[in-house]
Amino acid sequence: MTKYVNFELSFSEPQAHYVDVQMTLEGFDDLPYTDIVMPVWAPGSYLIREYSKNVERFAAVSPTEEKIPFKKINKNTWRVYGQGKHKIIITYSVYGFEVSVRTSFIDASRAFLSPVGTFMYVDGYLDLDTTVKIIPHPTWHKISTGLAKTEEANTFYASNFDILFDAPIEIGNRTPGPSK
C-alpha cells in the first residue's frame, strides 16, 4: 500500500510566535501504531538539538474529526494508535522566537522556518516524498524556499525528508533595499 505524508502550514498567531502545522498521513493503517518524530539534528550541525520543546497542542484525528489516541513516548516521539485508519491528521503548533540558521523565528511581520524544528516525520520513512502547502498570514505575500514548486499555489515538493529538512522557508514581505 502506498504511504503519503503531506503538510500544511498556517499562521493564526504570528504575533505570538507560532506556526500551525497539519501533517496528513495516508496508508499507514496496516501498522498497529505510527511513531511521529521531531528531529534532534540539523544539517551541518553536529549537536543534539531540543526542537521538540517548542511543540505544543499535539493532536491526532480522523478526517471525520474522531480523536485518535496517542502518547508521547520520549522527548521527541509521539506514538499514534491509528491502526485501521487510512488517513490520520496530526496537528501541532511550533513556537519560534530565536534568530539563528538552525531555529525558527516568527513574528507579525514574517516567519523564518527551520524545517528540522518545524516538520516531524514517520519513524522509518524518511525516504517518502512530501508536499508542503503554505497558507501565509493575510498580510504576507512572499514565500522563499529551495523546495520545488508544484502546480498548486503556495505548495512545494521534496522527494524525501532529507531534502525537506535542508530547505529553510521564509514567508513575509520583501523589504525594498536602498535605491541606487
OpenMM code with the backbone's topology and positions (N, CA, C; nanometers):
from openmm import Vec3, app, unit

residues = "MET THR LYS TYR VAL ASN PHE GLU LEU SER PHE SER GLU PRO GLN ALA HIS TYR VAL ASP VAL GLN MET THR LEU GLU GLY PHE ASP ASP LEU PRO TYR THR ASP ILE VAL MET PRO VAL TRP ALA PRO GLY SER TYR LEU ILE ARG GLU TYR SER LYS ASN VAL GLU ARG PHE ALA ALA VAL SER PRO THR GLU GLU LYS ILE PRO PHE LYS LYS ILE ASN LYS ASN THR TRP ARG VAL TYR GLY GLN GLY LYS HIS LYS ILE ILE ILE THR TYR SER VAL TYR GLY PHE GLU VAL SER VAL ARG THR SER PHE ILE ASP ALA SER ARG ALA PHE LEU SER PRO VAL GLY THR PHE MET TYR VAL ASP GLY TYR LEU ASP LEU ASP THR THR VAL LYS ILE ILE PRO HIS PRO THR TRP HIS LYS ILE SER THR GLY LEU ALA LYS THR GLU GLU ALA ASN THR PHE TYR ALA SER ASN PHE ASP ILE LEU PHE ASP ALA PRO ILE GLU ILE GLY ASN ARG THR PRO GLY PRO SER LYS".split()
positions = [
    Vec3(0.0848, -0.1176, 0.0000),
    Vec3(0.0000, 0.0000, 0.0000),
    Vec3(0.0898, 0.1246, 0.0000),
    Vec3(0.0569, 0.2211, -0.0826),
    Vec3(0.1328, 0.3446, -0.0903),
    Vec3(0.1082, 0.4299, 0.0328),
    Vec3(0.2158, 0.4866, 0.0817),
    Vec3(0.2077, 0.5710, 0.2008),
    Vec3(0.2401, 0.7154, 0.1612),
    Vec3(0.1671, 0.8105, 0.2199),
    Vec3(0.1862, 0.9526, 0.1915),
    Vec3(0.1955, 1.0307, 0.3217),
    Vec3(0.2784, 1.1356, 0.3176),
    Vec3(0.2857, 1.2321, 0.4262),
    Vec3(0.2882, 1.3703, 0.3620),
    Vec3(0.1925, 1.4544, 0.3986),
    Vec3(0.1863, 1.5899, 0.3444),
    Vec3(0.1621, 1.6882, 0.4578),
    Vec3(0.2036, 1.8122, 0.4342),
    Vec3(0.1950, 1.9156, 0.5373),
    Vec3(0.1192, 2.0373, 0.4873),
    Vec3(0.0588, 2.1072, 0.5830),
    Vec3(0.0003, 2.2383, 0.5576),
    Vec3(0.0417, 2.3276, 0.6741),
    Vec3(0.0973, 2.4442, 0.6410),
    Vec3(0.1393, 2.5404, 0.7417),
    Vec3(0.0478, 2.6608, 0.7376),
    Vec3(0.0110, 2.7126, 0.8540),
    Vec3(-0.0680, 2.8354, 0.8613),
    Vec3(-0.0211, 2.9151, 0.9831),
    Vec3(-0.0689, 3.0388, 0.9907),
    Vec3(-0.0179, 3.1315, 1.0912),
    Vec3(-0.1332, 3.2066, 1.1577),
    Vec3(-0.2031, 3.1402, 1.2492),
    Vec3(-0.3146, 3.2044, 1.3176),
    Vec3(-0.2671, 3.3005, 1.4258),
    Vec3(-0.1451, 3.2813, 1.4773),
    Vec3(-0.0932, 3.3661, 1.5845),
    Vec3(0.0532, 3.4054, 1.5602),
    Vec3(0.0848, 3.4706, 1.4487),
    Vec3(0.2264, 3.5030, 1.4259),
    Vec3(0.2810, 3.6003, 1.5294),
    Vec3(0.1983, 3.6912, 1.5786),
    Vec3(0.2431, 3.7868, 1.6798),
    Vec3(0.2803, 3.7168, 1.8099),
    Vec3(0.2279, 3.5956, 1.8306),
    Vec3(0.2624, 3.5153, 1.9482),
    Vec3(0.3725, 3.4142, 1.9157),
    Vec3(0.4251, 3.4206, 1.7929),
    Vec3(0.5421, 3.3424, 1.7504),
    Vec3(0.5111, 3.1948, 1.7244),
    Vec3(0.3930, 3.1671, 1.6674),
    Vec3(0.3542, 3.0290, 1.6385),
    Vec3(0.3296, 3.0053, 1.4907),
    Vec3(0.3694, 2.8852, 1.4456),
    Vec3(0.3256, 2.8314, 1.3174),
    Vec3(0.2383, 2.7105, 1.3509),
    Vec3(0.1260, 2.6981, 1.2807),
    Vec3(0.0364, 2.5840, 1.2986),
    Vec3(0.0674, 2.4831, 1.1891),
    Vec3(0.0896, 2.3593, 1.2280),
    Vec3(0.1273, 2.2539, 1.1341),
    Vec3(0.0178, 2.1491, 1.1302),
    Vec3(-0.0213, 2.1132, 1.0087),
    Vec3(-0.1104, 1.9993, 0.9885),
    Vec3(-0.0334, 1.8971, 0.9063),
    Vec3(-0.0177, 1.7791, 0.9610),
    Vec3(0.0553, 1.6698, 0.8972),
    Vec3(-0.0464, 1.5612, 0.8658),
    Vec3(-0.0637, 1.5303, 0.7377),
    Vec3(-0.1619, 1.4300, 0.6976),
    Vec3(-0.0897, 1.3026, 0.6546),
    Vec3(-0.1261, 1.1919, 0.7186),
    Vec3(-0.0693, 1.0607, 0.6870),
    Vec3(-0.1753, 0.9784, 0.6162),
    Vec3(-0.1350, 0.9111, 0.5090),
    Vec3(-0.2261, 0.8181, 0.4412),
    Vec3(-0.1530, 0.6874, 0.4164),
    Vec3(-0.2237, 0.5768, 0.4364),
    Vec3(-0.1702, 0.4458, 0.4049),
    Vec3(-0.0929, 0.3784, 0.5164),
    Vec3(-0.0984, 0.4315, 0.6358),
    Vec3(-0.0279, 0.3704, 0.7488),
    Vec3(-0.1215, 0.2837, 0.8324),
    Vec3(-0.2411, 0.2542, 0.7819),
    Vec3(-0.3425, 0.1821, 0.8587),
    Vec3(-0.3072, 0.0365, 0.8848),
    Vec3(-0.2049, -0.0166, 0.8162),
    Vec3(-0.1654, -0.1555, 0.8383),
    Vec3(-0.0749, -0.1704, 0.9607),
    Vec3(-0.0305, -0.0589, 1.0185),
    Vec3(0.0585, -0.0627, 1.1345),
    Vec3(-0.0225, -0.0523, 1.2643),
    Vec3(0.0191, -0.1211, 1.3724),
    Vec3(-0.0535, -0.1102, 1.4993),
    Vec3(-0.0436, 0.0303, 1.5587),
    Vec3(0.0645, 0.0990, 1.5283),
    Vec3(0.0845, 0.2387, 1.5700),
    Vec3(0.1857, 0.3013, 1.4754),
    Vec3(0.1903, 0.4324, 1.4783),
    Vec3(0.2837, 0.5076, 1.3964),
    Vec3(0.3581, 0.6033, 1.4875),
    Vec3(0.4907, 0.5970, 1.4849),
    Vec3(0.5710, 0.6880, 1.5657),
    Vec3(0.6035, 0.8122, 1.4838),
    Vec3(0.5647, 0.9271, 1.5370),
    Vec3(0.5861, 1.0563, 1.4733),
    Vec3(0.7005, 1.1236, 1.5482),
    Vec3(0.8066, 1.1611, 1.4754),
    Vec3(0.9307, 1.2037, 1.5382),
    Vec3(0.9683, 1.3458, 1.4958),
    Vec3(1.0085, 1.4274, 1.5917),
    Vec3(1.0692, 1.5580, 1.5657),
    Vec3(1.2208, 1.5357, 1.5652),
    Vec3(1.2896, 1.5781, 1.4592),
    Vec3(1.4349, 1.5565, 1.4544),
    Vec3(1.5072, 1.6168, 1.5741),
    Vec3(1.6250, 1.5624, 1.6017),
    Vec3(1.7131, 1.6179, 1.7042),
    Vec3(1.8454, 1.6622, 1.6412),
    Vec3(1.8474, 1.6722, 1.5092),
    Vec3(1.9670, 1.7136, 1.4374),
    Vec3(1.9304, 1.8247, 1.3401),
    Vec3(2.0310, 1.8935, 1.2907),
    Vec3(2.0140, 1.9923, 1.1842),
    Vec3(2.1257, 1.9695, 1.0836),
    Vec3(2.0959, 1.9777, 0.9534),
    Vec3(2.2020, 1.9587, 0.8544),
    Vec3(2.3189, 2.0539, 0.8813),
    Vec3(2.4399, 1.9986, 0.8830),
    Vec3(2.5597, 2.0787, 0.9036),
    Vec3(2.5897, 2.1124, 1.0478),
    Vec3(2.5081, 2.0686, 1.1400),
    Vec3(2.5295, 2.0964, 1.2819),
    Vec3(2.5478, 1.9632, 1.3537),
    Vec3(2.6457, 1.9554, 1.4378),
    Vec3(2.6812, 1.8275, 1.4979),
    Vec3(2.6519, 1.8213, 1.6472),
    Vec3(2.5440, 1.8860, 1.6852),
    Vec3(2.4993, 1.8830, 1.8233),
    Vec3(2.3572, 1.8277, 1.8298),
    Vec3(2.3224, 1.7658, 1.9399),
    Vec3(2.1845, 1.7229, 1.9616),
    Vec3(2.1014, 1.8478, 1.9906),
    Vec3(1.9891, 1.8606, 1.9238),
    Vec3(1.9008, 1.9766, 1.9398),
    Vec3(1.7742, 1.9344, 2.0137),
    Vec3(1.7075, 2.0300, 2.0732),
    Vec3(1.5854, 2.0048, 2.1504),
    Vec3(1.4653, 2.0706, 2.0829),
    Vec3(1.4460, 2.0476, 1.9532),
    Vec3(1.3366, 2.1115, 1.8797),
    Vec3(1.1995, 2.0772, 1.9369),
    Vec3(1.1840, 1.9575, 1.9891),
    Vec3(1.0520, 1.9154, 2.0378),
    Vec3(1.0041, 1.9983, 2.1564),
    Vec3(1.0926, 2.0706, 2.2231),
    Vec3(1.0499, 2.1548, 2.3365),
    Vec3(0.9583, 2.2671, 2.2909),
    Vec3(0.9604, 2.2987, 2.1616),
    Vec3(0.8769, 2.4064, 2.1073),
    Vec3(0.7432, 2.3576, 2.0526),
    Vec3(0.7166, 2.2277, 2.0612),
    Vec3(0.5917, 2.1703, 2.0094),
    Vec3(0.4833, 2.1789, 2.1162),
    Vec3(0.3679, 2.2327, 2.0769),
    Vec3(0.2533, 2.2439, 2.1671),
    Vec3(0.1276, 2.1969, 2.0942),
    Vec3(0.0263, 2.1625, 2.1683),
    Vec3(-0.1081, 2.1310, 2.1166),
    Vec3(-0.1087, 2.0142, 2.0168),
    Vec3(-0.0278, 1.9125, 2.0405),
    Vec3(-0.0253, 1.7949, 1.9535),
    Vec3(-0.1597, 1.7234, 1.9626),
    Vec3(-0.2160, 1.6861, 1.8486),
    Vec3(-0.3428, 1.6120, 1.8450),
    Vec3(-0.3454, 1.5246, 1.7201),
    Vec3(-0.4240, 1.4188, 1.7242),
    Vec3(-0.4418, 1.3297, 1.6094),
    Vec3(-0.5903, 1.3000, 1.5947),
    Vec3(-0.6414, 1.3135, 1.4708),
    Vec3(-0.7829, 1.2879, 1.4430),
    Vec3(-0.7972, 1.2188, 1.3083),
    Vec3(-0.9149, 1.1610, 1.2871),
    Vec3(-0.9507, 1.1065, 1.1563),
    Vec3(-1.0100, 1.2204, 1.0727),
    Vec3(-1.0339, 1.1977, 0.9435),
    Vec3(-1.0972, 1.3020, 0.8617),
    Vec3(-1.2352, 1.3443, 0.9124),
    Vec3(-1.3017, 1.2571, 0.9897),
    Vec3(-1.4315, 1.2932, 1.0477),
    Vec3(-1.4163, 1.3540, 1.1867),
    Vec3(-1.2925, 1.3893, 1.2227),
    Vec3(-1.2572, 1.4534, 1.3493),
    Vec3(-1.2735, 1.3630, 1.4705),
    Vec3(-1.2749, 1.2323, 1.4485),
    Vec3(-1.2733, 1.1360, 1.5590),
    Vec3(-1.1318, 1.1381, 1.6183),
    Vec3(-1.1230, 1.1573, 1.7499),
    Vec3(-0.9921, 1.1604, 1.8145),
    Vec3(-0.9241, 1.0252, 1.8028),
    Vec3(-0.7949, 1.0299, 1.7718),
    Vec3(-0.7135, 0.9089, 1.7639),
    Vec3(-0.6169, 0.9129, 1.8816),
    Vec3(-0.6116, 0.8063, 1.9623),
    Vec3(-0.5256, 0.8089, 2.0802),
    Vec3(-0.3773, 0.8163, 2.0440),
    Vec3(-0.3020, 0.8829, 2.1300),
    Vec3(-0.1570, 0.8919, 2.1140),
    Vec3(-0.0955, 0.9096, 2.2517),
    Vec3(0.0339, 0.8869, 2.2603),
    Vec3(0.1076, 0.9205, 2.3814),
    Vec3(0.2496, 0.9582, 2.3420),
    Vec3(0.3052, 1.0480, 2.4188),
    Vec3(0.4435, 1.0887, 2.3968),
    Vec3(0.5306, 0.9832, 2.4645),
    Vec3(0.6142, 0.9144, 2.3853),
    Vec3(0.6911, 0.8025, 2.4413),
    Vec3(0.8346, 0.8401, 2.4768),
    Vec3(0.8821, 0.9526, 2.4263),
    Vec3(1.0097, 1.0083, 2.4710),
    Vec3(1.0114, 1.1562, 2.4343),
    Vec3(1.1224, 1.2229, 2.4512),
    Vec3(1.1234, 1.3690, 2.4373),
    Vec3(1.0870, 1.4193, 2.2987),
    Vec3(1.1016, 1.3373, 2.1951),
    Vec3(1.0742, 1.3859, 2.0599),
    Vec3(0.9912, 1.2893, 1.9754),
    Vec3(0.9203, 1.1961, 2.0397),
    Vec3(0.8412, 1.0970, 1.9651),
    Vec3(0.7023, 1.0833, 2.0241),
    Vec3(0.6016, 1.0925, 1.9354),
    Vec3(0.4619, 1.0722, 1.9719),
    Vec3(0.4157, 0.9447, 1.9032),
    Vec3(0.3598, 0.8507, 1.9774),
    Vec3(0.3082, 0.7248, 1.9223),
    Vec3(0.1584, 0.7419, 1.9000),
    Vec3(0.1164, 0.7291, 1.7739),
    Vec3(-0.0236, 0.7472, 1.7356),
    Vec3(-0.0825, 0.6096, 1.7055),
    Vec3(-0.1921, 0.5769, 1.7726),
    Vec3(-0.2558, 0.4460, 1.7596),
    Vec3(-0.3688, 0.4537, 1.6575),
    Vec3(-0.3317, 0.4542, 1.5300),
    Vec3(-0.4292, 0.4719, 1.4233),
    Vec3(-0.4504, 0.3493, 1.3372),
    Vec3(-0.4251, 0.2306, 1.3908),
    Vec3(-0.4426, 0.1102, 1.3103),
    Vec3(-0.5850, 0.1052, 1.2555),
    Vec3(-0.5969, 0.0760, 1.1267),
    Vec3(-0.7269, 0.0691, 1.0618),
    Vec3(-0.7754, 0.2031, 1.0091),
    Vec3(-0.7052, 0.3108, 1.0400),
    Vec3(-0.7414, 0.4443, 0.9898),
    Vec3(-0.6548, 0.4735, 0.8672),
    Vec3(-0.7168, 0.4803, 0.7499),
    Vec3(-0.6403, 0.5039, 0.6280),
    Vec3(-0.5779, 0.6428, 0.6267),
    Vec3(-0.6488, 0.7391, 0.6844),
    Vec3(-0.5996, 0.8766, 0.6864),
    Vec3(-0.5997, 0.9269, 0.8299),
    Vec3(-0.4853, 0.9850, 0.8715),
    Vec3(-0.4705, 1.0419, 1.0046),
    Vec3(-0.4239, 1.1858, 0.9874),
    Vec3(-0.4874, 1.2766, 1.0579),
    Vec3(-0.4493, 1.4173, 1.0536),
    Vec3(-0.3904, 1.4538, 1.1890),
    Vec3(-0.2646, 1.4920, 1.1864),
    Vec3(-0.1940, 1.5317, 1.3074),
    Vec3(-0.1783, 1.6831, 1.3036),
    Vec3(-0.2100, 1.7477, 1.4127),
    Vec3(-0.1919, 1.8923, 1.4212),
    Vec3(-0.1061, 1.9249, 1.5425),
    Vec3(-0.0267, 2.0282, 1.5277),
    Vec3(0.0529, 2.0783, 1.6383),
    Vec3(0.0976, 2.2199, 1.6048),
    Vec3(0.1374, 2.2930, 1.7055),
    Vec3(0.1906, 2.4276, 1.6872),
    Vec3(0.3356, 2.4270, 1.7307),
    Vec3(0.4151, 2.5089, 1.6629),
    Vec3(0.5568, 2.5214, 1.6964),
    Vec3(0.5845, 2.6672, 1.7326),
    Vec3(0.6434, 2.6871, 1.8485),
    Vec3(0.6843, 2.8199, 1.8928),
    Vec3(0.8205, 2.8502, 1.8333),
    Vec3(0.8357, 2.9685, 1.7746),
    Vec3(0.9633, 3.0073, 1.7164),
    Vec3(0.9936, 3.1533, 1.7408),
    Vec3(1.0925, 3.1786, 1.8236),
    Vec3(1.1292, 3.3176, 1.8504),
    Vec3(1.2777, 3.3275, 1.8834),
    Vec3(1.3587, 3.2619, 1.7998),
    Vec3(1.5030, 3.2649, 1.8166),
    Vec3(1.5662, 3.2869, 1.6803),
    Vec3(1.6480, 3.3898, 1.6681),
    Vec3(1.7128, 3.4211, 1.5408),
    Vec3(1.8398, 3.3379, 1.5292),
    Vec3(1.8385, 3.2441, 1.4330),
    Vec3(1.9521, 3.1550, 1.4100),
    Vec3(1.9261, 3.0801, 1.2799),
    Vec3(2.0291, 3.0264, 1.2171),
    Vec3(2.0092, 2.9469, 1.0955),
    Vec3(1.9531, 2.8089, 1.1269),
    Vec3(1.9550, 2.7674, 1.2533),
    Vec3(1.9063, 2.6335, 1.2879),
    Vec3(1.7780, 2.6353, 1.3707),
    Vec3(1.7194, 2.7538, 1.3909),
    Vec3(1.5950, 2.7646, 1.4656),
    Vec3(1.4964, 2.8517, 1.3894),
    Vec3(1.3714, 2.8483, 1.4291),
    Vec3(1.2675, 2.9270, 1.3624),
    Vec3(1.2450, 3.0592, 1.4352),
    Vec3(1.2043, 3.1583, 1.3558),
    Vec3(1.1699, 3.2897, 1.4098),
    Vec3(1.0396, 3.3332, 1.3435),
    Vec3(0.9394, 3.3631, 1.4257),
    Vec3(0.8080, 3.4031, 1.3739),
    Vec3(0.7654, 3.5274, 1.4504),
    Vec3(0.7233, 3.6301, 1.3774),
    Vec3(0.6607, 3.7457, 1.4411),
    Vec3(0.5542, 3.7988, 1.3464),
    Vec3(0.4941, 3.9114, 1.3796),
    Vec3(0.3827, 3.9636, 1.2999),
    Vec3(0.4238, 4.0013, 1.1580),
    Vec3(0.5529, 4.0239, 1.1333),
    Vec3(0.5958, 4.0689, 1.0011),
    Vec3(0.6475, 3.9585, 0.9107),
    Vec3(0.6915, 3.8460, 0.9685),
    Vec3(0.7490, 3.7406, 0.8848),
    Vec3(0.7686, 3.6123, 0.9638),
    Vec3(0.8053, 3.5069, 0.8898),
    Vec3(0.8409, 3.3800, 0.9525),
    Vec3(0.9614, 3.3219, 0.8796),
    Vec3(1.0623, 3.2846, 0.9549),
    Vec3(1.1735, 3.2061, 0.9034),
    Vec3(1.1610, 3.0706, 0.9698),
    Vec3(1.1402, 2.9655, 0.8892),
    Vec3(1.1168, 2.8325, 0.9449),
    Vec3(1.2349, 2.7411, 0.9171),
    Vec3(1.2914, 2.6907, 1.0242),
    Vec3(1.3922, 2.5864, 1.0147),
    Vec3(1.3156, 2.4546, 1.0022),
    Vec3(1.3288, 2.3852, 0.8896),
    Vec3(1.2463, 2.2645, 0.8690),
    Vec3(1.2627, 2.1573, 0.9767),
    Vec3(1.3848, 2.1383, 1.0289),
    Vec3(1.4031, 2.0340, 1.1299),
    Vec3(1.3330, 2.0672, 1.2605),
    Vec3(1.3050, 2.1934, 1.2829),
    Vec3(1.2319, 2.2332, 1.4023),
    Vec3(1.0850, 2.2571, 1.3766),
    Vec3(1.0403, 2.2277, 1.2538),
    Vec3(0.9007, 2.2509, 1.2161),
    Vec3(0.8299, 2.1220, 1.1759),
    Vec3(0.8959, 2.0408, 1.0960),
    Vec3(0.8331, 1.9216, 1.0392),
    Vec3(0.8749, 1.7950, 1.1126),
    Vec3(0.7753, 1.7134, 1.1446),
    Vec3(0.8008, 1.5820, 1.2010),
    Vec3(0.8013, 1.4813, 1.0866),
    Vec3(0.8471, 1.3606, 1.1151),
    Vec3(0.8472, 1.2542, 1.0157),
    Vec3(0.7985, 1.1254, 1.0807),
    Vec3(0.7590, 1.0303, 0.9953),
    Vec3(0.7182, 0.8990, 1.0439),
    Vec3(0.8442, 0.8148, 1.0579),
    Vec3(0.8659, 0.7613, 1.1783),
    Vec3(0.9861, 0.6823, 1.2047),
    Vec3(0.9987, 0.5698, 1.1017),
    Vec3(1.1150, 0.5620, 1.0379),
    Vec3(1.1405, 0.4582, 0.9385),
    Vec3(1.1011, 0.4967, 0.7972),
    Vec3(1.0504, 0.6179, 0.7768),
    Vec3(1.0009, 0.6579, 0.6447),
    Vec3(1.0581, 0.7923, 0.5991),
    Vec3(1.1864, 0.8150, 0.6215),
    Vec3(1.2495, 0.9385, 0.5753),
    Vec3(1.2600, 0.9454, 0.4232),
    Vec3(1.2432, 0.8315, 0.3568),
    Vec3(1.2567, 0.8283, 0.2105),
    Vec3(1.1288, 0.8672, 0.1358),
    Vec3(1.0187, 0.8913, 0.2049),
    Vec3(0.8940, 0.9289, 0.1384),
    Vec3(0.9026, 1.0699, 0.0809),
    Vec3(0.8380, 1.0897, -0.0337),
    Vec3(0.8267, 1.2266, -0.0838),
    Vec3(0.7135, 1.2959, -0.0087),
    Vec3(0.7127, 1.4284, -0.0146),
    Vec3(0.6135, 1.5043, 0.0615),
    Vec3(0.5858, 1.6378, -0.0053),
    Vec3(0.4715, 1.6951, 0.0280),
    Vec3(0.4408, 1.8309, -0.0157),
    Vec3(0.4169, 1.9176, 0.1070),
    Vec3(0.4404, 2.0464, 0.0886),
    Vec3(0.4174, 2.1450, 0.1941),
    Vec3(0.3342, 2.2568, 0.1334),
    Vec3(0.2113, 2.2712, 0.1819),
    Vec3(0.1264, 2.3824, 0.1404),
    Vec3(0.1368, 2.4908, 0.2471),
    Vec3(0.1611, 2.6135, 0.2020),
    Vec3(0.1775, 2.7241, 0.2950),
    Vec3(0.0613, 2.8213, 0.2789),
    Vec3(-0.0068, 2.8471, 0.3880),
    Vec3(-0.1131, 2.9470, 0.3913),
    Vec3(-0.0564, 3.0660, 0.4683),
    Vec3(-0.0040, 3.1647, 0.3962),
    Vec3(0.0588, 3.2777, 0.4657),
    Vec3(-0.0432, 3.3571, 0.5466),
    Vec3(0.0064, 3.4259, 0.6475),
    Vec3(-0.0784, 3.5207, 0.7195),
    Vec3(-0.1311, 3.6205, 0.6156),
    Vec3(-0.2532, 3.6733, 0.6306),
    Vec3(-0.3111, 3.7617, 0.5276),
    Vec3(-0.2258, 3.8831, 0.4913),
    Vec3(-0.1377, 3.9273, 0.5798),
    Vec3(-0.0550, 4.0442, 0.5484),
    Vec3(0.0767, 4.0075, 0.4795),
    Vec3(0.1018, 3.8785, 0.4615),
    Vec3(0.2268, 3.8341, 0.3986),
    Vec3(0.1999, 3.7936, 0.2542),
    Vec3(0.2949, 3.8233, 0.1653),
    Vec3(0.2720, 3.7979, 0.0228),
    Vec3(0.3869, 3.7273, -0.0475),
    Vec3(0.4944, 3.6959, 0.0202),
    Vec3(0.6108, 3.6325, -0.0429),
    Vec3(0.6470, 3.5044, 0.0311),
    Vec3(0.6864, 3.4031, -0.0468),
    Vec3(0.7383, 3.2782, 0.0088),
    Vec3(0.8684, 3.2477, -0.0639),
    Vec3(0.9739, 3.2231, 0.0122),
    Vec3(1.1030, 3.1865, -0.0456),
    Vec3(1.1500, 3.0560, 0.0163),
    Vec3(1.1897, 2.9630, -0.0683),
    Vec3(1.2411, 2.8341, -0.0220),
    Vec3(1.3154, 2.7678, -0.1374),
    Vec3(1.4007, 2.6745, -0.1053),
    Vec3(1.4703, 2.5958, -0.2064),
    Vec3(1.3910, 2.4750, -0.2517),
    Vec3(1.2735, 2.4517, -0.1941),
    Vec3(1.1890, 2.3391, -0.2346),
    Vec3(1.1303, 2.3651, -0.3729),
    Vec3(1.1039, 2.2600, -0.4464),
    Vec3(1.0447, 2.2712, -0.5796),
    Vec3(0.8984, 2.3133, -0.5691),
    Vec3(0.8566, 2.4043, -0.6570),
    Vec3(0.7154, 2.4453, -0.6613),
    Vec3(0.6340, 2.3374, -0.7316),
    Vec3(0.5086, 2.3249, -0.6908),
    Vec3(0.4157, 2.2358, -0.7605),
    Vec3(0.3179, 2.3227, -0.8392),
    Vec3(0.2252, 2.2595, -0.9072),
    Vec3(0.1233, 2.3321, -0.9830),
    Vec3(0.0261, 2.4065, -0.8914),
    Vec3(0.0079, 2.3549, -0.7697),
    Vec3(-0.0853, 2.4167, -0.6751),
    Vec3(-0.0215, 2.5403, -0.6115),
    Vec3(-0.0982, 2.6452, -0.5964),
    Vec3(-0.0476, 2.7705, -0.5388),
    Vec3(0.0108, 2.7489, -0.4000),
    Vec3(0.1245, 2.8092, -0.3745),
    Vec3(0.1906, 2.8069, -0.2440),
    Vec3(0.2186, 2.6656, -0.1933),
    Vec3(0.2398, 2.5724, -0.2843),
    Vec3(0.2658, 2.4339, -0.2466),
    Vec3(0.3992, 2.3905, -0.3058),
    Vec3(0.4779, 2.3222, -0.2225),
    Vec3(0.6144, 2.2857, -0.2583),
    Vec3(0.6342, 2.1360, -0.2373),
    Vec3(0.7378, 2.0817, -0.3042),
    Vec3(0.7602, 1.9377, -0.3077),
    Vec3(0.9030, 1.9050, -0.2666),
    Vec3(0.9187, 1.7960, -0.1905),
    Vec3(1.0502, 1.7390, -0.1591),
    Vec3(1.0437, 1.5901, -0.1880),
    Vec3(1.1437, 1.5373, -0.2559),
    Vec3(1.1427, 1.3960, -0.2930),
    Vec3(1.1757, 1.3034, -0.1761),
    Vec3(1.2224, 1.3604, -0.0646),
    Vec3(1.2420, 1.2844, 0.0587),
    Vec3(1.2605, 1.3839, 0.1731),
    Vec3(1.2651, 1.3335, 0.2943),
    Vec3(1.2727, 1.4226, 0.4099),
    Vec3(1.4106, 1.4852, 0.4269),
    Vec3(1.5156, 1.4228, 0.3749),
    Vec3(1.6472, 1.4870, 0.3808),
    Vec3(1.6449, 1.6173, 0.3032),
    Vec3(1.5807, 1.6182, 0.1874),
    Vec3(1.5689, 1.7412, 0.1079),
    Vec3(1.4795, 1.8420, 0.1805),
    Vec3(1.3683, 1.7958, 0.2355),
    Vec3(1.2801, 1.8852, 0.3107),
    Vec3(1.3553, 1.9503, 0.4265),
    Vec3(1.4293, 1.8705, 0.5018),
    Vec3(1.4972, 1.9214, 0.6206),
    Vec3(1.6126, 2.0155, 0.5877),
    Vec3(1.6556, 2.0179, 0.4628),
    Vec3(1.7674, 2.1037, 0.4219),
    Vec3(1.7207, 2.2267, 0.3443),
    Vec3(1.5917, 2.2611, 0.3540),
    Vec3(1.5360, 2.3729, 0.2758),
    Vec3(1.4579, 2.4678, 0.3662),
    Vec3(1.5241, 2.5670, 0.4240),
    Vec3(1.4532, 2.6650, 0.5068),
    Vec3(1.3447, 2.7375, 0.4272),
    Vec3(1.2487, 2.7927, 0.4989),
    Vec3(1.1367, 2.8636, 0.4370),
    Vec3(1.1266, 3.0025, 0.4999),
    Vec3(1.1179, 3.1044, 0.4157),
    Vec3(1.0983, 3.2429, 0.4603),
    Vec3(0.9649, 3.2900, 0.4041),
    Vec3(0.8802, 3.3429, 0.4894),
    Vec3(0.7481, 3.3895, 0.4485),
    Vec3(0.7297, 3.5297, 0.5047),
    Vec3(0.6798, 3.6201, 0.4235),
    Vec3(0.6573, 3.7575, 0.4691),
    Vec3(0.6473, 3.8505, 0.3504),
    Vec3(0.7097, 3.9647, 0.3606),
    Vec3(0.7114, 4.0629, 0.2518),
    Vec3(0.8532, 4.1084, 0.2311),
    Vec3(0.8900, 4.1144, 0.1059),
    Vec3(1.0248, 4.1599, 0.0732),
    Vec3(1.0355, 4.3087, 0.1060),
    Vec3(1.1384, 4.3433, 0.1789),
    Vec3(1.1624, 4.4836, 0.2110),
    Vec3(1.2507, 4.5424, 0.1008),
    Vec3(1.2078, 4.6497, 0.0371),
    Vec3(1.2911, 4.7059, -0.0691),
    Vec3(1.4252, 4.7533, -0.0130),
    Vec3(1.5296, 4.7258, -0.0886),
    Vec3(1.6629, 4.7721, -0.0500),
    Vec3(1.6794, 4.9187, -0.0844),
    Vec3(1.7952, 4.9744, -0.0513),
    Vec3(1.8178, 5.1158, -0.0837),
    Vec3(1.8179, 5.1380, -0.2343),
    Vec3(1.7632, 5.2475, -0.2776),
    Vec3(1.7628, 5.2773, -0.4219),
    Vec3(1.8997, 5.3237, -0.4645),
    Vec3(1.9351, 5.2868, -0.5869),
    Vec3(2.0674, 5.3222, -0.6391),
    Vec3(2.0552, 5.4151, -0.7557),
] * unit.nanometer
topology = app.Topology()
chain = topology.addChain("A")
for resn in residues:
    res = topology.addResidue(resn, chain)
    for name in ("N", "CA", "C"):
        topology.addAtom(name, app.Element.getBySymbol(name[0]), res)
